[in-house]
Amino acid sequence: MQFWLPVISGVLIVVFLVFVVVHTVRNNRPYREEAQRYERLVKQGQPASAQVLALRELAQGTYDNDVELHVRTAELAGRPPLEQMFKTRIARELVVNFMPGQTIHVLIDPADSTAVAIDRRQSTTTISR
């Protein structure tokens, strides 16, 4: 029995660590996707403005808040305004700039108007620390 106790403890620790890693990766996916969309749209996206309709805080971190934004893009090149919801990370001090009623800068994919990302060059989401 003395031999199995460390082995069982080790297996439980490994299982716990795997669970934590999988959970973290899965929960961070929407935020990585929005950041990757931004990187793609910086090169080929069309700048536009959007009005924030709603902001829902999903989690508060030490420096950043995970939020879900509901925005309405402005009419653009004959396209009607569209409402979009997406998750992103915003520095805690900057969340006030994304409150309902605020106008923010976004980038829209010309080929797919449902692909929208915050234009971080004009609507800052991070603070250098």
N, C-alpha and C positions, 0 to 999 in steps of 0.2 A: 504493500500500500504506500510506503514511503516513496517508492520510485514513481508511481503514477501521479501523485499530487503535483509535483512540478510540471510534469508533462501536460496534465489537464489544465493547470493554471496558464501555461504557455499557450496552449491552443485557444483558450478563452480570450486571452489578451490579443492574439492575432485576429480572431474572429471580430472582436470589438473594433480593432484598428481598421480592418477591411470595411466594416459597416460605416465608420466615420468617414473614411475616404470616399466611398461610393455616395454617401449622403451629401457630402460637400460638393463633389463633382456634379451630381445631379441638380442640386439647388443653384449652382453657379451658372448653369447652362444658359438660361434666358439672358443673363447679363453679358455673358461672353458673345452671344449671338448678336445682341444689339451693338456691342462695341465693334464686332467684325463687320456688321452691316455698315456702320459709320465709316470704317476704313475703306470699304469698297465704294461707298457713295461719295467720299471725298474726291475720288478720281472721276466719277461719272455721274454723280447725282446732280439734281437741279435744286438750287437753293429756293427756299420758300419760308413763309412764316406760318405759325400755327398758334391757335389760342388753346390754352390749357383749360379743359372742361372739368377735369377731376384729377386729383392726386391721392393715391392711397399708399400709405407707408406700410411696407411689408415687414421690414426688419430694420433695426438700428444697430449700426456697428460703431466701432470706436471713432472712425473718421467719416464713414459714408453711411447713407441710408439707402436701403433697397426700396424702390418705389415702383408703382404701376401708374403710368400716365395715360390719361384719356385726352386726346387732342383732336382739334378740327383744323385741317390744313386750309390755307387760303386758296381761292380759285387760282389756277395756274395754267396759262396757255390754253384756255378753253376747257380745261378739266374742271368739273364741279368740285366744290370742297368735299373732303373725305374725313370721316372720323376714324381714328386709329387708337388702339390701346397697345402699349408695350411696356416691358419692364426695363428698368435701367438703374444705375447707381449714381447717386448725386451726393457730393460733399455736404455734410450736415449744415454747414454755414450757408450753403447756396440753395437749399431746398426752398427758401422763401421766394426765389426767383422763378419757381415752377408751380406756384400756387394757382388755383383756379382763377381765371380772369387774366392772367399774365399772357403776354405774347412772347413766344420763343422762336428761335431759328431752327429750321429742320432742313434735311436733305431728302429729296424724293427720287426714287429710281424712275427715270423716264420710261423704261420698258415695263415697269410694274409699280403702279401708283400705290399699291398696298405696302411696299417696302419703304419705310420711313425711319429715319434716325435723327437724333438731336445733332445739330451742327455745332460741335464742340468748339469750333474756332470763334463762334459768336455768342453762343449760349453755354458758358463754361459750366462744367459739371464736376471739376476737380480743383483742388488747391494743392500747389506744390508744398511739400513739407520738408 
